[in-house]
Amino acid sequence: MLPTNVHELNRADLFAALRSRDQGLTDPEVGLRRETYGLNRLERSARRRWIKSLAKHFLNFFSILLIFAAIACWIAERLQPGEGMSLLGWALCAVSLLNSIFAFVQEMRAERAMEELRKFLPQLVQVRREGLVRDLPTEQLVPGDVILLSEGTRIPADARLVHVEEMLVSNAPLTGESRSQAMTHAAVKGELRESANIVFAGCSVLRGHGTAVVYATGHQTELGKIAKLSREVHRPASPLERETQRMISI
């Protein structure tokens, strides 16, 4: 279990809590942690998932109920022509179609939001492992990795700073604020998300450079939590759906 108070720890306690060291992790340690925490990335949607999603919305209970009601209307029209039941049947089909398309569009918007968030993560990052600095793909980071940050780079994971030189960071992707924040490596009290010794995935270094220890990767980062929420947003039932469900339950 990773600590949640990394911003309050001094340098020695921080490395102890994350089971790391200034020279960085060893390759065996990285392998074990990758098995535990997975890759440092925001998962892509499966290809052709949109087909299943569209089918799901057309085959849900409410849509099927409307289709059966439309079929009943067409049968009634055949039995008693001129009663307008055929028009009602087509209207019910239109309602089912529009409801399914609307739900599908909402879900696809959430998927696109996920893709946009993925763009905030860099492709490569400088990592210190076994005392050597390496340029590695961002997705290979694990908690405890020591990363080097410099001006113009995007931050690859949530990390606690242990060394800073005139460092300014923009947290605009998370907070929406354009104002930069001066960073420090000293332990601070208060909320982790507001701490000046914490850098977050997707944000960028505007000036200076520093060294940090990763404490959260992938969907455990603040950016990852936002991405997860965007995928889990559920469209509320429409008034017609609620009324139909109420009538069925009676």
C-alpha positions in Angstrom: 0.0 0.0 0.0 1.5 3.3 -1.1 1.5 6.2 1.4 -1.0 9.0 1.0 1.1 11.6 3.0 4.1 11.8 0.7 4.0 15.6 0.8 4.6 15.6 4.6 7.6 13.3 4.7 11.2 14.4 4.7 13.6 13.0 2.1 14.8 10.0 4.1 11.3 9.0 5.2 10.0 9.4 1.7 12.5 7.0 0.2 11.8 4.6 3.0 8.0 4.8 2.5 8.3 4.2 -1.3 11.0 1.5 -0.8 13.3 3.5 -3.1 16.6 5.3 -3.0 18.4 8.3 -4.6 20.2 6.0 -7.1 16.8 4.7 -8.2 15.3 1.2 -8.4 16.9 -1.9 -9.7 15.5 -3.8 -12.7 14.2 -6.7 -10.6 12.4 -4.2 -8.3 10.9 -2.5 -11.4 9.7 -5.9 -12.7 8.0 -6.8 -9.4 6.3 -3.4 -9.2 5.1 -3.5 -12.7 3.3 -6.8 -12.0 1.6 -5.1 -9.0 0.8 -1.7 -10.4 0.7 -2.3 -14.2 1.9 0.0 -16.9 1.9 3.8 -16.5 -0.7 4.6 -19.1 -4.4 5.5 -19.5 -5.9 2.5 -21.2 -7.2 2.8 -24.7 -10.6 1.7 -25.7 -10.7 -1.6 -27.4 -11.0 -1.4 -31.2 -14.5 -1.9 -32.6 -15.8 -1.3 -29.1 -18.1 1.4 -30.6 -20.0 -1.4 -32.4 -20.7 -3.2 -29.2 -21.7 0.0 -27.5 -24.1 0.9 -30.3 -25.6 -2.6 -30.2 -25.9 -2.3 -26.4 -28.0 0.8 -26.7 -30.3 -0.6 -29.4 -30.8 -3.9 -27.5 -31.5 -2.5 -24.0 -34.8 -3.2 -22.3 -36.3 0.2 -23.0 -35.5 0.0 -26.8 -36.8 -3.5 -27.1 -40.0 -2.6 -25.2 -40.6 0.2 -27.7 -40.0 -2.0 -30.7 -42.5 -4.6 -29.3 -45.0 -1.8 -28.7 -44.5 -0.6 -32.3 -45.1 -4.2 -33.6 -48.3 -4.4 -31.6 -49.4 -1.1 -33.2 -48.8 -2.4 -36.7 -50.7 -5.6 -35.9 -53.6 -3.5 -34.6 -53.5 -1.4 -37.8 -53.8 -4.6 -39.9 -56.7 -5.7 -37.8 -58.5 -2.4 -37.7 -57.2 -0.1 -40.5 -57.7 3.6 -40.3 -57.2 4.0 -36.5 -53.8 5.6 -36.9 -52.0 2.8 -35.1 -49.4 2.5 -37.9 -48.3 6.1 -37.4 -48.0 5.5 -33.6 -45.8 2.4 -34.3 -43.4 4.4 -36.5 -43.4 7.1 -33.8 -42.4 4.6 -31.2 -39.6 3.3 -33.5 -38.3 6.8 -33.9 -38.3 7.4 -30.2 -36.3 4.1 -29.7 -33.8 5.1 -32.5 -33.3 8.7 -31.2 -32.9 7.5 -27.6 -30.3 4.9 -28.6 -28.3 7.3 -30.8 -28.3 10.0 -28.0 -27.0 7.6 -25.5 -24.4 6.3 -27.9 -23.2 9.9 -28.7 -22.8 10.7 -25.0 -20.7 7.6 -24.5 -18.5 8.3 -27.5 -17.9 11.9 -26.2 -16.6 10.3 -23.0 -14.3 8.1 -25.0 -12.9 11.1 -26.9 -12.3 12.9 -23.7 -10.2 9.9 -22.6 -8.1 10.1 -25.8 -7.5 13.9 -25.2 -6.3 13.2 -21.7 -3.8 10.6 -23.0 -2.2 13.3 -25.1 -1.1 15.2 -21.9 1.4 12.4 -21.1 4.9 12.5 -22.7 6.3 9.7 -24.7 9.7 9.5 -23.0 11.0 10.4 -19.6 14.4 10.5 -18.0 14.6 7.9 -15.2 17.5 7.2 -12.8 17.8 3.4 -12.2 20.8 1.7 -10.5 22.5 5.1 -10.5 22.3 5.5 -14.3 20.0 8.0 -16.1 18.0 6.4 -18.9 15.5 7.7 -21.5 12.6 5.3 -21.2 9.0 5.1 -22.4 6.6 6.8 -19.9 4.5 3.7 -19.6 7.4 1.8 -18.0 7.4 4.0 -14.9 6.5 2.4 -11.6 6.0 3.8 -8.1 9.4 4.5 -6.5 11.1 5.5 -9.8 13.3 8.6 -9.6 12.6 10.9 -12.5 14.4 14.0 -13.8 12.4 17.0 -14.8 13.5 20.0 -16.8 12.1 23.1 -18.5 9.6 22.3 -21.2 8.9 18.7 -20.2 5.6 17.2 -19.3 5.3 15.3 -16.1 4.7 11.6 -16.7 3.3 10.5 -13.3 2.3 11.9 -9.9 5.6 12.4 -8.0 7.1 14.1 -4.9 10.0 16.5 -5.5 13.2 15.8 -3.7 15.4 18.4 -5.4 14.4 21.7 -7.0 16.2 24.5 -8.7 14.0 27.6 -9.5 11.2 25.3 -10.7 7.9 26.6 -11.9 5.1 24.2 -12.9 1.8 24.8 -14.8 -1.1 22.7 -13.4 -3.5 24.0 -16.0 -4.5 20.5 -17.3 -5.8 19.6 -13.8 -7.0 22.9 -12.3 -7.6 25.0 -15.4 -5.5 27.8 -13.9 -3.0 29.5 -16.1 -1.0 30.8 -13.2 2.3 28.9 -12.6 3.3 27.5 -9.2 6.7 27.8 -7.6 7.9 24.4 -6.4 9.9 23.2 -3.4 11.4 20.0 -2.2 10.7 20.6 1.5 8.1 18.7 3.4 4.8 20.6 3.8 1.5 20.2 5.7 -2.0 20.5 4.2 -3.8 18.9 1.3 -1.7 16.8 -1.0 -3.3 18.2 -4.2 -2.4 21.7 -3.1 1.2 21.0 -2.0 4.1 22.8 -3.7 6.3 19.7 -3.5 4.0 17.5 -5.6 3.9 17.4 -9.4 1.1 15.8 -11.3 0.9 13.7 -14.5 0.0 15.7 -17.5 1.2 19.1 -16.1 4.4 20.8 -17.5 7.5 22.4 -16.2 7.7 26.0 -17.3 11.1 26.9 -15.8 14.0 25.3 -13.9 14.5 21.6 -13.2 14.2 19.1 -10.4 14.2 15.5 -9.3 11.2 13.6 -8.1 10.1 10.2 -6.8 7.0 8.7 -8.4 4.3 7.6 -6.0 1.3 7.1 -8.4 1.1 5.8 -11.9 -1.6 5.1 -14.5 -5.2 5.4 -13.3 -4.0 6.0 -9.8 -2.7 9.5 -10.8 -5.0 12.5 -10.5 -5.2 12.7 -14.3 -6.0 8.9 -14.4 -8.8 9.4 -11.9 -10.3 12.1 -14.1 -10.0 9.9 -17.1 -11.7 7.1 -15.2 -14.6 9.3 -14.2 -15.0 10.4 -17.9 -15.5 6.8 -18.9 -17.9 6.0 -16.0 -20.3 8.8 -16.5 -23.8 7.4 -16.9 -26.5 9.2 -18.7 -29.6 9.7 -16.5 -32.8 8.0 -17.5 -35.0 10.2 -19.7 -38.5 11.1 -18.3 -40.0 8.6 -20.8 -37.7 5.9 -19.5 -38.5 6.7 -15.9 -42.2 6.7 -16.6 -42.0 3.4 -18.4 -40.0 1.8 -15.6 -42.6 3.1 -13.1 -45.5 1.6 -15.0 -43.7 -1.8 -15.3 -43.0 -1.9 -11.6 -46.7 -1.3 -10.7 
